[in-house]
Amino acid sequence: MRNQQATKLLFEMSRSGRRAHHLPPLPAEGETAASLLPADQLADAPPPLPELAEGDVVRHFVNLSTLNMSVDTHFYPLGSCTMKYNPKRNERMASLPGLVDVHPLQSDRSVPGVLQMLYELQQMIGEIAGLPGVSLQPAAGAHGELTALLVAAAYYRDRGEDQRRYVLTADSAHGTNPASAQMAGFSTRTVKSNAQGLVDLDDLKSKLDDKTAVFMLTNPNTLGLFDSQIKEITDLVHEAGALIYLDGANMNAILGITRPGDFGADLMHFNPHKTFSGPHGGGGPGAGPICVRDFLADYLPGPVVEKVGEEFRTVDPAKTIGRVRSFFGNVGVLARAYIYIRTYGKEGLRRVSEDAVLGANYLLSKVRHILDVPHGDRCMHEFVASAKKLKKEKHLSAMDLAKRLLDFGFHAPTVYFPLVVEEAVMVEPTETESKETLDAFAEALFRITEESGDVVEHAPHSTNISRPDDVIAARKPILRWTEKDK
Ligand SMILES: Cc1ncc(COP(=O)(O)O)c(C=O)c1O
């Protein structure tokens, strides 16, 4: 049902004199609020704020908060972005006064508990990665990519290998990979995928030379496939004197099962908001810690936390690239990652990944009867279907499917990514979804493909706004400035 209540602005609901509170009377007879304030701070008229009762304000904001879908309200199968459930226990613990009441400018000695937590988090994610050098500084996955590439650049500069100015990225990579490489001052070359959706080894070989600095690889890749040639790939890259960067966005599939350091990665980032249940926060603060091999640890950004005897202190690594973020990074998000890892422990984390992979394969087994799945009979934690045939036969696109799913109470999967699949529909259920939810999602998908084209094409029908892009396009002539408006 459309939520009419939340569509009105507070200003439209305002009624003169309506109040959410009553202030106590002023002590002296004839005194007014204005007479208590310094004259130079008084305006001629009160500011034009909406006047409302408390109930109206509360309903307004609660209703607004229900307009969007969220992990707490709906199944959210956003491939690659891993919108996993955020345990409420994490939220409560991350809100403890010892964490929220500290000030970032406090001295190391006054926040030993926070430093101990960050130190232990460094140790734990270094162990999960199989890469011992850790910086918790970067504020997102993409920021981790950039930071790690700056570390690689500093390493090559130190070795007098400045000619290594190319970063290789896979054609199935997230757009942040080539973007981060460019920002770090490298040029990029794209490595093709083969027919199975894995790295095309011949193409990789043809692009590796003494000018190659780093090969950025996502494994499992964005098609939801673990690249079984990984040993050969990392050997080839290392033989060329280059480094392997692992985009850790898909770590949710391999926690406790295999470690990037063990399969040859030299640097990597984690997305704690994908892997360790930090909230995504609508574009708000995230974290993108990076892990590197020993020989790269000296270049990490500061501060890192060290343990000396029983004391914890912050230091800058010897050849640090400098700061990439203020203070200790986004401690609130890092705290949630710490709590999540400690709560699950070694066996529990492995189980998380096993369940994520099991759920995705169960859903894949159902979806493959509805849509084509061009790569792989099995998947890791996510899979990529294609609406290409549906488009050809019924003129329904991946976008139409995604929009219509909202009417069935499901957040849309990722669409049109990765670019190597036409009309891509990328589904990632995550480990906490029940069989019933997965069945209901597959059933909705099936029913949509059976519906009349008109209904699907104009979906969603149950949301306050239908298709923002189309609405904006329709309004364009109204928004366009005319000579007269100027
Ligand atoms: C494969 C992959 N790499 C990198 C990123 C970038 O991570 P972030 O959004 O934390 O910057 C994403 C984000 O979705 C991703 O899916």
The ligand as an SDF file (V2000), in Angstrom:
LIG
                    3D

 16 16  0  0  0  0  0  0  0  0999 V2000
   33.8140   -6.5850   -6.3290 C   0  0  0  0  0  0  0  0  0  0  0  0
   33.8300   -5.2590   -5.6200 C   0  0  0  0  0  0  0  0  0  0  0  0
   34.9970   -4.6080   -5.4660 N   0  0  0  0  0  0  0  0  0  0  0  0
   35.0640   -3.4300   -4.8410 C   0  0  0  0  0  0  0  0  0  0  0  0
   33.9540   -2.8100   -4.3030 C   0  0  0  0  0  0  0  0  0  0  0  0
   34.1050   -1.4880   -3.6510 C   0  0  0  0  0  0  0  0  0  0  0  0
   33.8150   -1.5370   -2.2890 O   0  0  0  0  0  0  0  0  0  0  0  0
   33.1990   -0.3000   -1.5020 P   0  0  0  0  0  0  0  0  0  0  0  0
   31.7750   -0.1650   -1.9330 O   0  0  0  0  0  0  0  0  0  0  0  0
   33.3230   -0.6580   -0.0590 O   0  0  0  0  0  0  0  0  0  0  0  0
   34.0110    0.9180   -1.8600 O   0  0  0  0  0  0  0  0  0  0  0  0
   32.7110   -3.4280   -4.4550 C   0  0  0  0  0  0  0  0  0  0  0  0
   31.4840   -2.7860   -3.9460 C   0  0  0  0  0  0  0  0  0  0  0  0
   30.3890   -3.2040   -4.0700 O   0  0  0  0  0  0  0  0  0  0  0  0
   32.6420   -4.7000   -5.1250 C   0  0  0  0  0  0  0  0  0  0  0  0
   31.4800   -5.3280   -5.2660 O   0  0  0  0  0  0  0  0  0  0  0  0
  1  2  1  0
  2  3  1  0
  2 15  2  0
  3  4  2  0
  4  5  1  0
  5  6  1  0
  5 12  2  0
  6  7  1  0
  7  8  1  0
  8  9  2  0
  8 10  1  0
  8 11  1  0
 12 13  1  0
 12 15  1  0
 13 14  2  0
 15 16  1  0
M  END
$$$$
